[in-house]
C-alpha cells in the first residue's frame, strides 16, 4: 500500500484522547535520557471498535507477555524504555503478580493481616527492582488500533532525533478496521438484525515508519506464524519489502522456547534448553542480548 493509504487511515480515524499528553511525556522522557539509549517497546493486542461509544469490538490474541518481559531485559541492560502498551495487558515486573490470587497469600489474625513470608520476600524483590528502574520507564497506554498507530507514529518521530533509538515492535496489530466516520454513534442493537460491517484493510505502516517517521532508528519487527515452513521466507520478504533491520520470527506453539533472528545477512536461531526453562530462565534475556549486539554493530558501522 502507498503512503497515501497511510495518510488516509489517519484522516479517517480520530487521535486518542491521551495523544497530546503522551506526546509531551515522550518528548520530556527523550530529552531527559539524551545520553542514554532509548527503546520503544510496543506490547499487547489492538481492538477494532464497532461503535463510536464502544461496547463491542473485534480483538486479537496477545497478553503482551513478550513485550513486558523484553522491557525488563532492556532496562537491565541499561536502556531507557518507552513502553507503549495495551491497557490491561501485562506490565514489566507487575506481570509476576498477574493472575495470582493474592487473597491466598493473606491471613487474618485478630485485627492484623498477615502475609505469607515466602510470598512477601518474592514481592519485595520484584518491587525493589521495579523501583530501581522507574526513572527509566515511561509507560503510555492505548486501546484501539487507531490509538496505537497514532501513538506509534508520534513516538517514532520523536525518537528519530535521538542518537541511539531502537523500535521493538512486539504489539499484535489488527489487519482490519472500520473508519471512524462509518461507525454508529451508539451501541449496535440486536433488535435491528445482523449488522453489516464493512472492514477495511489496515495499511502497512512499516514502510512510512522506516522511510519517513524513524529512518535513523534501529527497527525490529516480529513475525508470528503457525507453519514453520513459512517463517523464514516470510521474514526475509518483510526485510526486502520494508528495508528495516531485523525480523524476530517465532512459531505460535514454540515461541517461549525458540525464536529466529533474521537480518539481510543471517538467520540465527535462539533456543532455550528444557533445564533452563524449568529453572525460570526466559528466552527474552538471550534475545535482547543478541539484538543489542546487532544494534551496537549497526551504530558502530554508521
N, C-alpha and C positions, 0 to 999 in steps of 0.2 A: 504494500500500500504506500501511497505517496505521502509527502509531508502535508499536503492539503487535507488528506483524510484525518491526520492527527489534529490539525488546526480545527477541522470541522467538529471533531469529538469535543474539544474544549469549548467551542462555541455552543454546542448543544447541551452541555452539562454544567451545572452551577458549581462554583467553588464551594469547598466545605466551610462550615461555619467557623472553624478554627484556623482558616488559611492565613489571615493576617497575623494572628498571634504566633502561629507556628513559624512563619517567615521571620519574624523578629527574634524568636527564640533560637532558631537555627543560625541566623546571622551572628547573634551575640556569642553563641557557643563556638562558632568557627573562628571568630576574632579572638576569643579567649585562648583557643588552642592553636594559634597560628604556627607555633614552633613544634607542634606535635602532629603525627599522622592522624588523620580522621577517616573513619569508615562509616558509610551509611549502610546499615543492615535493615533490609525490608523483611517483614515477617508476618505470617498469617494469611488467611484467605480473604477474598473480597466479595462483598454482597452486591447483587444487582436488584435494586428496588423495583417493585411493580406498582407502587403508588408514590405520589409526592409526600404525603403524610404516611410514611411507610409502616405497614403492618405485615405485608407479605413481601418476600424477596427470594431470589434464587441465590443459593450459596454454593461454595465449593469446599473440597476436602483440604483442611490444613489446620492443625492446632498451633502452628508456629514453633514446634519443637526445635527444628534445625536453626531457625533464626535466633531464638532466645539462647540456645546453647552456644552458638557461634559468637554471639555478642560477648558472652562471658570470656571466651578464649581470646578475643581481640583485646578486651580490657586487660587480661592477664599478661598479654604481650606488650602492654604499654600504650595502646592506642586509645584515642577518644572515640566514642561511639554515638552516632545518632541512630536511635532505634525507632524506625518507622513501622508501627505495628498495628494490627487489627485490634480493636477494642475487645477486651475479654479473652484475648489469646494469651499464650504462655509468655511470661516475662523473665528476663535474666534473674537468676537466683531465686526469685519467688516461685519458679517452676517446681522447685523441690517440695513445695508445700501444696501445690495444686493437686486437687483430687484427694488430698488427705482428709480423713475425718478427724479434725483436731479435737473434737469433743472426747474422743477416746484417749487423748493424751492427758486429759484433765480429770481431777477427782475433787470431791468436796470433803473437807474436814472441819466441822463446825462452821465458823464464819470465813474460813480460808479456802482458797482454791489452790490445789496442789498440782504441779506439773511433773509428769514422768521425767526423771532426771536424765535418762538416756536421750529422750526427745528434746529436752531443754538444751543439752550440750550440742545436739545437732543443729537446732535452730540458732543458737548463739554463734556457731561457726559460720553459718550462712549469712547471718545478719552482720557480723563483723566484716566479712569480705565485701558484702554489698555496700556497706557504709564507707569502706575504703575507696570505692570507685564512684560514688555518687557525683563527684565533681567532674568526672569524665564521661558521664552518661546523660544523654539528652533524649527523652522519650516523647515521641509525637505519635498520636493515635489517629487511625482512620476507621471507617466502617465500610463504606461502599467502594465500588470500583472507581467511580469518578473522584471521590475523596482521595483515594490512593494515588491516582495518576496526577492530579493537581499537585499534591504534596511531593510526589517523586520529582516532578519537573522543577519545582522551585528549589527543592533540596539539592538536586544535581547542578542547577545553575549557580547556586551559591558556592557549592563545593568546587566548582570548576576553577575558581580563583585561588584555591588552596594548593600549596606546593606538593603535598602528598595526600591524595584522597583516593579512597577505594569505594566503589559501589558494589555491594554484595547483595544481589537481587534474589533473595530467597523467598519472597512472598509468592503465594499461589494466585495468579491473576486470571480472572474470568475471561473467557473467549468471546462472550456475547454481552450485549447491554441493550437497554431501552433508553433512547434520548429523553431528557427531562421534559421536553415540550410535548412528548407523546404519552406521558404518564398521567393517569387520572389523579385528580386532586385528593380524593378520599378513598377509603378502603373499598376494594372490589367486593361487590355484593353477589353472593351465590344465587340469590333470587333472580338475578338478571341472566342467568345461564353461564355457560362456559365462556370465559373472556378470550378475545382474540388478541394475542400478544405477538407483536412483530419484533423479533430480536434482530439487532444489528451486530455485525462482526466488529470486535474491538480492533482498532488499528494497532499494528505492531509498533510499540514505542521505542524499541531498541535502536532503530535507525536514527531518529532525531536525537535520542539520548547520546549515542556515540558521536554523531556528527555535529550536533548543534548545542545540546544542553551541557554536556560534560566531556568534550573532546580531550581534555588534559588528564582525566581521571583513569585509574586502572579499574576496568569494568569486568565483573564476574557475574555471569548468568547461570541459571540452573535448568537442567533438562531431566524431567521425570518420565520414565517410560515403564510399560509393563512387559514389553517384548525385548529381551536382551539383544536380539539380533539387530534391532533398530537403533540402539542407544548411541553408539559411536558415530554412525553415519549421520544421525540427526544432529548431534553435537557439532560435527565438522561442517554440516550445511549451515548451521546457525553462525558459526565463526566466519565462514566465507561470505555469507549474506550481509552480516552486520558489521564485521570488522572489529569486534571488541577483543578482549584479551584472553579470557578463559571461559569455558563452559564446564561446570561441575555436573557430571552425569550420574544418575542413580536409578536403580530399578525399585519399584514400589515395595516388593516383598523383602528386599535385602538392603534397603537404604541406610539402616543403622549399623551395618557391618562392612559395607563396601561402597566406595564411590570411585568415579574416574575423573581425573583432571585432564581435560582436553584443551590443547592450545594449537596454534598453527604448526608447531614443531614436535608435539609429543602427545602420547596417550598413556597416562600413568595411573595405575590402579592403586588405591589406598584401601587396605583391608585390615580388619580387626580380628585377632585370634579369639577363639571362644574363651580362653582363660582370661584375656584382657577384658572382654565384655563382662564376664562373670565377676571380676574384681571391681567393676564400676567404672572402668575407663570408657571414654566416649570417642567416637571416630572424629568428631569435630575438632578435638585437640590436634590430631595429626593433620587434618585437612587445613586448619588455619595456619599451622606452622609451614606447610608446603606452599600455601598460597602467598604467604608473606615473603617467602624466599623468592618466588617469581615476581612479586610486585617490586621488591627491592632491586632485583636484577633489571627490571624494566626501567626504573628510575636511574640506576647507575649507567645504563646504556644511553639514556636520553641526553 
